[in-house]
């Protein structure tokens, strides 16, 4: 006698072959002359597991690809958004800095603001000019002393400072 489980499995196999027959598969009918008694239907569960695992792996890879594509697209959109925000902020900052510089220069010209850097630069320039003038006077004194030692009479007239 065939066990109930084996009968169910046999029925399922028959249904599958019938449904496959509609798709063009060859259907083998069980002969009425052949009787199955005390036999066991061997199902290779390891082979079925391998098939399911491979199918699951294929589907898993497809899902991973779709998820990864969505993630990459999302990251690109976020990157573009942040890049645009940064460029906008840089432009706003440059414009504000230019306006601020113009206002500062106008205030310095007007005299309402004293530019410390400008004051330092002018003081350094005055020191440099004074140092150059002192060096010129020393050279002139040395030259006059040499001329007097040679016996040349030299008169120096000072110019009025402007």
ABEGO torsion letter per residue (X at the ends): XBBAAAAAAAAAAAAAAAAAAAAGBBBBBBBAABBBBGBBBBBBAAAAAAAAAAAAAAAAAAAAAAAAAAAAAAAAAAAAAAAAAAAAAAAAAAAAAAAAAAAAAAAAAAGABBBAAAAAAAAAAAAAAAAAAAAAAAAAAAAAAAAAAAGBBBBBBBBBBX
